[in-house]
């Protein structure tokens, strides 16, 4: 049987001020619409729009809207917090009361304007709702809808309610689903998104990391693998030895806890961050740093000369970059043009390195960000560039710092390609 969802006004303010009709006529429209659909053999879900605001403003009328829908043979009624302004304590009580008054299944539809859409959705289930309306990643109007990427694991893993028709193995595809939607919408994933975000299981503080290494549940409410996520360890000047060891292990390096190299790496990180580098999240740069300190880094190419020129003439801007690199006994010099100086730099290094390392064709630059590393000097301040790369399977970030934005960009670009080649070399050894 096919299903159709329609919505109707349950807040008397909307009926009078928006629809410009009478309360009685609104009930008649709801009844007639549902009856028409039922007569044509359809299953009908009725969304009672603005129900919670309507209930608080005119309880009797809001309930009457639901009873009209039931009388017209609606199969499910959905209570909507359309403005997202209902707080959890009142949401629970109202939903419970409605459930006690109706004899058909109910659902809930929550917006996140008060930051409680997920909490209200779960309370709706506790109150007796059997359907939750939400969206992947919570994407929706204004502050968004209830995020089903949070609701599903909460139901499955914490409330013992099977929201999925298949086994919990299906839940392991949750992060992949989340990322897929961000990709097709050309949106940047939210790293702080619960369960599926990049930072959802990231540990930074030395005490936290040390505890997680000893017992993972010490600082994790579920295992990241259950939702297809991974555990990450962040590094910064605030990190302790446990962070370094954990991060090295993540990179495939084996460092003992009492190895003096750990202190050397920590000191190096502090020196770099004092100069304006931010290594938290910059896995590419951090990997190269640790590899060099461990003596596992072998320079694969040398940049002998690099020049970038940007010109403006009659409102048109052009950029050109030239680079000479050496690999072994061979040298190559190339020139490339771009729609900006960084783009020209990137094209030049790719063009030169493709002669020696054709595998970098898979690598793409997907994000470029510049920030001030030191504001004390005004326009003479150091700048910090973050560049994100991908090979289609994994992403990595490198960082460069200089008083010259092109020099900082060059550093991050070189490290980005160097990181990729270094990782390939280790995999083949």
C-alpha positions as CSV (number, residue, x, y, z in Angstrom):
1,X,0.0,0.0,0.0
2,X,1.3,3.4,-0.9
3,X,1.7,6.0,1.8
4,X,1.2,9.8,1.6
5,X,2.1,12.4,4.3
6,X,0.2,15.6,4.6
7,X,0.4,18.4,7.1
8,X,-2.3,20.6,8.7
9,X,-2.3,23.5,11.1
10,X,-2.8,22.6,14.8
11,X,-1.9,26.0,16.2
12,X,-4.8,28.4,16.3
13,X,-2.5,31.3,15.7
14,X,-1.6,29.9,12.3
15,X,-5.2,29.1,11.4
16,X,-6.3,32.6,12.0
17,X,-3.3,34.7,11.2
18,X,-1.6,32.7,8.4
19,X,-4.4,30.7,6.7
20,X,-6.9,33.6,7.4
21,X,-9.7,31.1,8.0
22,X,-11.8,29.9,10.9
23,X,-10.9,27.2,13.4
24,X,-13.9,25.2,12.2
25,X,-13.0,25.5,8.5
26,X,-9.4,24.3,9.3
27,X,-10.9,21.1,10.9
28,X,-13.1,20.6,7.8
29,X,-10.1,20.9,5.5
30,X,-8.1,18.4,7.5
31,X,-11.0,15.9,7.6
32,X,-11.8,16.3,3.9
33,X,-8.2,16.0,2.8
34,X,-7.5,12.8,4.8
35,X,-10.9,11.3,3.8
36,X,-10.2,11.9,0.1
37,X,-6.8,10.1,0.3
38,X,-8.2,7.2,2.2
39,X,-11.0,6.8,-0.3
40,X,-8.3,6.3,-2.9
41,X,-6.7,3.5,-1.0
42,X,-3.7,5.4,0.4
43,X,-2.1,5.0,3.8
44,X,-2.1,8.5,5.4
45,X,0.4,10.0,7.8
46,X,-0.9,13.3,9.2
47,X,1.7,15.8,10.4
48,X,0.2,18.2,13.0
49,X,2.3,21.2,12.2
50,X,3.2,23.5,15.2
51,X,1.5,21.0,17.5
52,X,3.5,21.8,20.6
53,X,3.1,25.6,20.3
54,X,-0.6,25.0,19.5
55,X,-1.0,22.7,22.6
56,X,0.5,25.4,24.9
57,X,-1.6,28.1,23.4
58,X,-4.9,26.4,23.0
59,X,-4.8,22.8,24.2
60,X,-8.4,21.9,23.4
61,X,-8.1,23.0,19.8
62,X,-4.8,21.2,19.2
63,X,-6.2,18.0,20.5
64,X,-9.4,18.5,18.5
65,X,-7.2,18.7,15.3
66,X,-5.8,15.3,16.2
67,X,-9.2,13.8,16.9
68,X,-10.4,15.1,13.5
69,X,-7.5,13.4,11.8
70,X,-8.3,10.2,13.6
71,X,-12.0,10.4,12.7
72,X,-11.0,10.8,9.1
73,X,-9.1,7.5,9.4
74,X,-5.5,8.8,9.4
75,X,-3.1,5.8,10.0
76,X,-0.5,7.8,12.0
77,X,-0.4,11.2,13.5
78,X,2.9,13.0,13.9
79,X,3.3,15.7,16.5
80,X,5.5,18.5,15.1
81,X,7.7,20.9,17.1
82,X,8.0,23.1,13.9
83,X,9.6,26.1,15.6
84,X,11.9,24.0,17.6
85,X,11.2,25.9,20.8
86,X,9.8,23.2,23.1
87,X,12.2,22.1,25.8
88,X,12.6,18.5,26.8
89,X,10.7,18.5,30.1
90,X,7.5,20.0,28.5
91,X,8.0,17.9,25.3
92,X,7.9,14.7,27.3
93,X,4.8,15.7,29.3
94,X,2.8,16.9,26.3
95,X,3.7,13.8,24.2
96,X,2.7,11.5,27.1
97,X,-0.6,13.2,27.5
98,X,-1.3,13.0,23.8
99,X,-0.5,9.3,23.8
100,X,-3.0,8.7,26.5
101,X,-5.7,10.4,24.5
102,X,-5.3,8.8,21.1
103,X,-5.7,5.2,20.0
104,X,-3.5,5.2,16.9
105,X,0.3,5.2,16.4
106,X,2.0,8.6,16.9
107,X,5.3,10.0,15.7
108,X,7.3,13.1,16.5
109,X,9.0,15.7,14.2
110,X,11.5,18.0,15.9
111,X,13.5,21.0,14.8
112,X,16.7,22.0,16.4
113,X,16.2,25.7,17.1
114,X,16.7,25.2,20.9
115,X,19.5,22.6,20.3
116,X,17.3,19.7,21.7
117,X,15.8,18.1,18.5
118,X,17.6,14.8,19.2
119,X,16.8,14.8,22.9
120,X,13.2,15.5,22.2
121,X,13.0,12.8,19.6
122,X,14.3,10.2,22.0
123,X,11.9,11.4,24.7
124,X,9.1,11.1,22.2
125,X,10.0,7.4,21.9
126,X,9.9,7.1,25.7
127,X,6.5,8.7,25.7
128,X,5.2,6.2,23.3
129,X,6.0,7.4,19.8
130,X,6.7,4.7,17.2
131,X,8.0,7.0,14.4
132,X,10.7,9.6,14.4
133,X,11.0,12.0,11.6
134,X,14.5,13.4,11.0
135,X,17.2,13.9,8.4
136,X,20.7,12.6,7.8
137,X,23.2,15.0,9.5
138,X,20.2,17.0,10.8
139,X,20.2,19.1,7.6
140,X,17.1,21.3,7.4
141,X,15.7,24.8,7.7
142,X,17.2,27.3,10.1
143,X,19.1,25.3,12.8
144,X,18.2,22.0,11.2
145,X,16.1,18.9,12.0
146,X,16.7,16.0,14.4
147,X,19.8,14.2,13.2
148,X,19.1,10.5,12.6
149,X,22.8,9.9,12.6
150,X,22.5,10.5,16.4
151,X,19.1,9.1,16.9
152,X,19.6,5.6,15.3
153,X,22.7,4.7,17.4
154,X,21.1,6.0,20.6
155,X,18.1,3.8,20.0
156,X,20.1,0.8,18.9
157,X,23.1,0.9,21.3
158,X,21.7,2.7,24.4
159,X,17.9,2.2,24.5
160,X,17.7,-1.4,23.2
161,X,15.2,-0.3,20.5
162,X,15.9,-1.8,17.1
163,X,15.5,1.1,14.6
164,X,17.1,-0.9,11.8
165,X,15.5,-3.8,10.0
166,X,18.8,-5.6,9.7
167,X,21.5,-6.4,12.3
168,X,23.8,-4.0,14.1
169,X,26.3,-4.6,11.3
170,X,24.3,-2.1,9.3
171,X,25.1,0.5,11.9
172,X,28.8,0.3,10.9
173,X,27.9,2.1,7.6
174,X,26.5,5.1,9.5
175,X,29.6,7.4,9.1
176,X,29.9,6.4,5.5
177,X,26.3,7.4,4.9
178,X,26.9,10.7,6.7
179,X,29.9,11.6,4.6
180,X,28.1,10.5,1.4
181,X,25.4,13.1,2.0
182,X,27.8,15.9,2.8
183,X,29.6,15.0,-0.4
184,X,26.6,15.1,-2.7
185,X,25.5,18.4,-1.1
186,X,29.0,19.8,-1.4
187,X,29.1,20.6,2.3
188,X,32.0,20.3,4.7
189,X,31.4,17.5,7.2
190,X,30.9,18.7,10.8
191,X,33.9,17.4,12.7
192,X,32.1,17.8,16.0
193,X,29.0,15.8,15.0
194,X,28.2,13.2,17.7
195,X,28.9,9.5,16.7
196,X,30.1,10.2,13.1
197,X,32.1,13.4,13.3
198,X,35.9,13.3,12.8
199,X,36.4,14.5,16.4
200,X,33.7,12.3,18.0
201,X,36.4,9.9,19.3
202,X,39.4,12.2,19.2
203,X,41.5,12.5,22.4
204,X,43.8,15.4,23.1
205,X,44.6,15.8,26.8
206,X,47.5,13.7,28.0
207,X,45.4,12.3,30.9
208,X,42.6,11.3,28.6
209,X,44.9,9.6,26.1
210,X,46.8,7.7,28.8
211,X,43.5,6.4,30.2
212,X,42.1,5.4,26.8
213,X,45.2,3.5,26.0
214,X,44.7,1.5,29.2
215,X,40.9,1.1,29.0
216,X,39.0,2.5,26.0
217,X,35.7,3.0,27.8
218,X,37.4,5.4,30.2
219,X,36.6,8.3,27.9
220,X,34.4,6.8,25.2
221,X,30.6,6.2,25.6
222,X,30.6,3.6,22.8
223,X,33.2,1.9,20.6
224,X,33.8,4.1,17.5
225,X,33.8,1.0,15.3
226,X,30.1,0.4,16.1
227,X,29.1,3.4,13.9
228,X,31.9,3.1,11.4
229,X,34.1,5.7,13.0
230,X,37.7,5.6,14.2
231,X,39.6,6.7,17.3
232,X,42.0,9.6,16.8
233,X,44.7,11.1,19.0
234,X,45.4,14.8,18.7
235,X,48.8,16.4,19.2
236,X,49.5,19.9,20.5
237,X,51.8,21.7,22.9
238,X,49.4,20.6,25.6
239,X,49.9,16.9,24.8
240,X,51.8,14.4,26.9
241,X,53.9,11.4,26.2
242,X,50.9,9.2,25.9
243,X,49.6,11.3,22.9
244,X,52.9,11.0,21.1
245,X,53.0,7.2,21.5
246,X,49.4,6.8,20.5
247,X,49.8,9.0,17.5
248,X,53.0,7.3,16.4
249,X,51.2,3.9,16.7
250,X,48.4,5.3,14.5
251,X,51.0,6.2,11.9
252,X,52.5,2.8,12.1
253,X,55.6,3.8,14.1
254,X,56.6,1.8,17.2
255,X,57.9,3.9,20.1
256,X,58.4,2.7,23.6
257,X,57.0,4.8,26.5
258,X,60.5,5.3,28.0
259,X,62.2,6.1,24.7
260,X,63.9,9.5,25.0
261,X,62.8,10.3,21.5
262,X,59.3,10.9,22.9
263,X,60.5,14.0,24.8
264,X,62.4,15.2,21.7
265,X,59.2,15.0,19.6
266,X,57.3,16.9,22.3
267,X,59.9,19.6,22.5
268,X,59.9,19.9,18.7
269,X,56.1,20.3,18.6
270,X,56.3,23.0,21.3
271,X,59.0,24.9,19.3
272,X,56.8,24.7,16.1
273,X,53.7,25.9,17.9
274,X,55.6,28.8,19.4
275,X,56.4,29.8,15.9
276,X,52.7,29.7,14.9
277,X,52.2,26.2,13.7
278,X,49.1,24.3,14.7
279,X,49.6,20.6,14.5
280,X,46.3,19.5,15.9
281,X,44.6,18.0,12.9
282,X,47.6,18.5,10.6
283,X,48.4,14.8,10.3
284,X,50.5,15.1,7.2
285,X,52.9,17.6,8.8
286,X,53.0,15.7,12.1
287,X,53.8,12.4,10.3
288,X,56.8,13.9,8.6
289,X,58.0,15.4,11.9
290,X,57.8,12.1,13.7
291,X,59.4,10.2,10.8
292,X,62.3,12.6,10.8
293,X,62.9,12.4,14.5
294,X,62.8,8.6,14.3
295,X,65.4,8.6,11.5
296,X,62.9,6.9,9.2
297,X,62.5,9.8,6.7
298,X,64.4,9.6,3.4
299,X,64.2,12.7,1.2
300,X,62.7,11.7,-2.1
301,X,63.1,15.1,-4.0
302,X,64.8,18.4,-3.5
303,X,63.3,21.8,-4.5
304,X,66.2,23.8,-5.9
305,X,64.4,26.9,-7.0
306,X,60.8,28.1,-6.9
307,X,59.4,31.5,-8.1
308,X,55.9,32.7,-8.2
309,X,54.6,35.9,-9.9
310,X,51.2,37.4,-9.7
311,X,50.2,40.3,-12.0
312,X,47.2,42.5,-12.5
313,X,46.5,44.4,-15.8
314,X,43.3,46.2,-16.6
315,X,41.4,44.3,-14.0
316,X,42.7,40.9,-15.1
317,X,44.9,38.9,-12.8
318,X,47.3,36.3,-13.9
319,X,49.7,34.1,-11.9
320,X,52.7,32.1,-13.0
321,X,55.0,29.8,-11.0
322,X,58.3,28.1,-12.0
323,X,60.0,25.3,-10.1
324,X,63.2,23.3,-10.5
325,X,63.4,20.0,-8.6
326,X,66.0,17.3,-8.4
327,X,65.4,13.6,-7.9
328,X,68.6,11.6,-7.7
329,X,70.8,12.8,-10.5
330,X,68.0,14.2,-12.6
331,X,66.7,17.8,-12.6
332,X,63.6,19.3,-14.2
333,X,62.4,22.9,-14.6
334,X,58.8,23.7,-15.4
335,X,56.5,26.7,-15.6
336,X,52.8,26.7,-14.9
337,X,50.0,29.3,-14.9
338,X,47.0,29.3,-12.6
339,X,44.0,31.4,-11.7
340,X,45.9,32.5,-8.6
341,X,49.4,32.3,-7.2
342,X,48.7,29.2,-5.0
343,X,47.0,27.5,-7.8
344,X,50.0,28.2,-10.1
345,X,52.3,26.8,-7.4
346,X,50.3,23.7,-7.1
347,X,50.2,23.2,-10.9
348,X,53.9,23.7,-11.1
349,X,54.9,21.2,-8.5
350,X,52.5,18.6,-9.8
351,X,53.8,19.1,-13.3
352,X,57.4,18.7,-12.2
353,X,56.9,15.8,-9.9
354,X,54.7,13.8,-12.3
355,X,57.9,13.2,-14.3
356,X,59.3,11.2,-11.4
357,X,56.2,10.2,-9.4
358,X,53.3,9.6,-11.7
359,X,51.3,8.2,-8.7
360,X,50.6,11.7,-7.4
361,X,48.1,12.0,-10.2
362,X,45.6,10.6,-7.6
363,X,46.2,13.4,-5.2
364,X,43.9,16.4,-5.2
365,X,44.0,19.7,-3.2
366,X,40.5,20.0,-1.7
367,X,40.8,22.8,0.9
368,X,43.0,25.8,1.4
369,X,42.8,28.1,4.5
370,X,44.9,31.0,5.6
371,X,44.9,32.5,9.1
372,X,47.1,35.0,11.0
373,X,49.7,33.2,13.2
374,X,50.8,36.4,15.0
375,X,48.6,39.4,15.1
376,X,51.1,41.7,16.8
377,X,52.8,42.8,13.6
378,X,49.7,43.7,11.6
379,X,50.2,43.1,7.9
380,X,53.8,42.1,8.7
381,X,52.5,39.2,10.8
382,X,53.3,35.5,10.1
383,X,50.5,33.7,8.3
384,X,49.6,30.1,8.7
385,X,48.2,28.0,5.7
386,X,46.3,24.8,6.1
387,X,46.0,22.7,3.0
388,X,43.9,19.5,2.8
389,X,44.6,16.8,0.3
390,X,42.9,13.6,-0.7
391,X,43.8,10.5,-2.8
392,X,40.1,9.5,-3.0
393,X,40.5,7.2,0.0
394,X,42.0,9.2,2.8
395,X,42.5,12.8,3.6
396,X,45.5,14.6,5.2
397,X,46.4,18.1,6.1
398,X,49.7,20.0,6.1
399,X,50.5,23.4,7.6
400,X,53.0,26.0,6.6
401,X,54.0,29.2,8.5
402,X,55.9,32.3,7.1
403,X,55.7,36.1,6.9
404,X,55.3,35.4,3.2
405,X,51.9,33.8,2.3
406,X,53.4,32.2,-0.8
407,X,56.3,30.7,1.2
408,X,53.8,29.3,3.7
409,X,51.7,27.9,0.9
410,X,54.8,26.4,-0.8
411,X,55.8,24.7,2.5
412,X,52.4,23.2,3.0
413,X,52.1,22.1,-0.6
414,X,55.5,20.4,-0.6
415,X,54.8,18.6,2.6
416,X,51.4,17.5,1.3
417,X,52.9,15.6,-1.6
418,X,55.9,14.5,0.4
419,X,53.6,12.9,3.0
420,X,51.8,11.0,0.3
421,X,55.0,9.6,-1.2
422,X,56.5,8.8,2.2
423,X,53.4,6.8,3.1
424,X,53.5,4.9,-0.2
425,X,57.1,4.1,0.3
426,X,56.5,2.6,3.8
427,X,53.6,0.5,2.4
428,X,55.9,-1.1,-0.2
429,X,58.8,-1.8,2.2
